[in-house]
Amino acid sequence: MTGERRPLADRPLTEPHPSRLPSDHADRARILAAHTAALAADEAGYLDPASGLFVLSAGFLARRGTCCGRGCRHCPYVDDPPSEQA
């Protein structure tokens, strides 16, 4: 997907793809709160509440216009179904 222009996924920017942030993730509520705050403030991202690493927001990634293919947590272009785990 690197550099490929494609449409945004059919979901709100506030909702990451389940393959990038599973519904049972221990810090999901804190992560989504930090992400929502970054979106509301039109910031490029936020500090992950658990690791302290800087995470790009879906809004920033959408404005870039392309998917970089690096597995971003809030990638607004990922629209494939999550893979089945055996």
C-alpha positions as CSV (number, residue, x, y, z in Angstrom):
1,M,0.0,0.0,0.0
2,T,3.0,2.3,0.2
3,G,2.1,5.7,-1.4
4,E,-1.0,4.3,-3.0
5,R,-3.9,6.7,-3.3
6,R,-7.1,5.1,-2.2
7,P,-10.4,6.1,-0.6
8,L,-10.8,6.4,3.1
9,A,-12.3,3.3,4.8
10,D,-16.0,3.3,5.4
11,R,-15.8,4.0,9.2
12,P,-15.5,7.2,11.3
13,L,-12.0,8.5,11.9
14,T,-12.6,8.0,15.6
15,E,-12.8,4.2,15.1
16,P,-9.6,2.3,14.4
17,H,-9.7,-0.9,12.4
18,P,-10.0,-3.9,14.7
19,S,-6.8,-5.4,13.4
20,R,-5.0,-2.3,14.6
21,L,-6.7,-1.8,18.0
22,P,-8.7,-4.9,19.1
23,S,-11.8,-4.3,21.1
24,D,-10.3,-6.3,24.0
25,H,-7.1,-4.2,24.2
26,A,-6.3,-3.4,27.8
27,D,-5.8,0.3,27.2
28,R,-8.4,0.7,24.4
29,A,-10.5,3.3,26.3
30,R,-7.5,5.4,27.3
31,I,-6.1,5.2,23.7
32,L,-9.4,6.2,22.1
33,A,-9.8,9.1,24.6
34,A,-6.3,10.4,23.7
35,H,-7.0,9.9,20.0
36,T,-10.4,11.7,20.1
37,A,-8.8,14.6,22.0
38,A,-6.1,14.8,19.3
39,L,-8.7,14.8,16.5
40,A,-10.7,17.5,18.3
41,A,-7.7,19.7,18.7
42,D,-6.6,19.0,15.1
43,E,-3.2,17.7,16.3
44,A,-1.0,15.4,14.4
45,G,-1.2,12.7,17.1
46,Y,-1.0,11.9,20.8
47,L,1.2,10.2,23.3
48,D,0.2,6.6,23.8
49,P,-1.1,6.3,27.4
50,A,0.8,3.0,28.0
51,S,4.1,3.3,26.1
52,G,4.5,7.1,25.9
53,L,5.3,6.8,22.1
54,F,3.8,9.4,19.7
55,V,1.0,7.9,17.6
56,L,-0.3,9.7,14.5
57,S,-4.0,10.5,14.4
58,A,-6.4,9.3,11.7
59,G,-7.0,12.9,10.8
60,F,-3.4,13.6,10.1
61,L,-3.0,10.4,8.2
62,A,-6.2,11.1,6.1
63,R,-4.8,14.6,5.2
64,R,-1.6,13.0,3.9
65,G,-3.8,11.3,1.2
66,T,-2.0,8.0,1.0
67,C,-1.3,4.9,3.1
68,C,2.4,4.5,4.0
69,G,2.0,0.7,4.6
70,R,3.7,0.9,8.0
71,G,0.8,-0.5,10.1
72,C,-0.3,2.8,11.7
73,R,-2.8,2.2,14.6
74,H,-5.3,4.8,13.3
75,C,-4.8,4.3,9.5
76,P,-7.9,5.6,7.9
77,Y,-7.3,3.5,4.7
78,V,-7.4,0.0,6.2
79,D,-10.7,-1.5,5.2
80,D,-10.0,-5.2,4.8
81,P,-11.6,-7.6,7.3
82,P,-9.4,-8.6,10.2
83,S,-7.5,-11.8,9.5
84,E,-8.8,-15.0,11.2
85,Q,-6.5,-16.3,13.9
86,A,-6.0,-20.1,14.1
